[in-house]
Amino acid sequence: MVNFPDNFTKTDITPDQIEQFHRDGYCVVDQLFHPSEIDEIEAFFEDYKSQKGELFDSQYEGFKNFQDIDPTKTQLRAMHPHRYSQRVTDWFFNSKVVSVLETLLGTPPLGAQTMYYYKPPGAKGQGMHQDNFYLLAAPATCIAAWTAIDTADLDNGCLYVAPGSHRKDIYCPSSNKVETWFEYGDSHINPFPRELKPIPVIVPRGSTMFFGGNLVHGSGPNRTKDRSRRTFIGHYISESSDQVARFYHPVLNPRREVVSRLQIPEGGGPCGDGWTGAVH
Ligand SMILES: O=C(O)CCC(=O)C(=O)O
């Protein structure tokens, strides 16, 4: 039986969803954003492509223009757009999303990262990973709020998750071989544990999927000819965190204030000396 905290007055998340989050490592919650806000997010990021092209991230080659990124080879995504726009910061700290995060974390959230995936037809998938391999939030792991701007399904590249893997430690790479689970590549989890059984999670437009930072997840390629799979993503850490990797500073609290007390891990994390986190 799950109890809502005393200050939780909304009916934004049900006890069943909370139980699923703790049992399986994820849950999907409807309508935390008003449909008109989803329209606004969609319009904003279509415009962003032309206005802020230099802010598009390519993990392996540095920042790039939107039009220079080949989505069959590299994720086509805006990185940290909240750093450039107050509107994105407002969506990052949508009050209903913050309430749900507080319920799931048991503490208020702090905002570490935003991303917007465009994932157009033909785009590659995202290799299987755990977010906290990159964020190195401690002592508690991080959490994601992943809001579908297009319905995400099997054809356009929805997320796959390994239920229950959120209870595992971080998997540290144990060989240099690139693991190609479903040939999606880019995974720090190699070899891929055969006991993990990833399942697809279909998320309708406007719904938000929450998942913990140790949950093993990735996404399929977009196999459609005419449907994007666009997603607005926030990554958060617990207010009780002592540290998060360098790439995620400055961290903001829901009042939009910079939280300066957080340390930057300099090595010796779960994957040993020399690994200090990264963009993911
Ligand atoms: O949306 C995707 O395809 C991947 C997103 C992801 O891995 C994440 O938000 O941690």
The ligand as an SDF file (V2000), in Angstrom:
LIG
                    3D

 10  9  0  0  0  0  0  0  0  0999 V2000
   14.5600    8.8920  -26.2100 O   0  0  0  0  0  0  0  0  0  0  0  0
   15.4540    8.0900  -26.4760 C   0  0  0  0  0  0  0  0  0  0  0  0
   15.5020    7.4640  -27.5280 O   0  0  0  0  0  0  0  0  0  0  0  0
   16.5360    7.8730  -25.4680 C   0  0  0  0  0  0  0  0  0  0  0  0
   16.3780    8.7340  -24.2660 C   0  0  0  0  0  0  0  0  0  0  0  0
   17.2130    8.3260  -23.1320 C   0  0  0  0  0  0  0  0  0  0  0  0
   17.9350    7.3690  -23.1930 O   0  0  0  0  0  0  0  0  0  0  0  0
   17.1780    9.0740  -21.8970 C   0  0  0  0  0  0  0  0  0  0  0  0
   16.4390   10.0470  -21.7800 O   0  0  0  0  0  0  0  0  0  0  0  0
   17.9160    8.7050  -20.9610 O   0  0  0  0  0  0  0  0  0  0  0  0
  1  2  2  0
  2  3  1  0
  2  4  1  0
  4  5  1  0
  5  6  1  0
  6  7  2  0
  6  8  1  0
  8  9  2  0
  8 10  1  0
M  END
$$$$
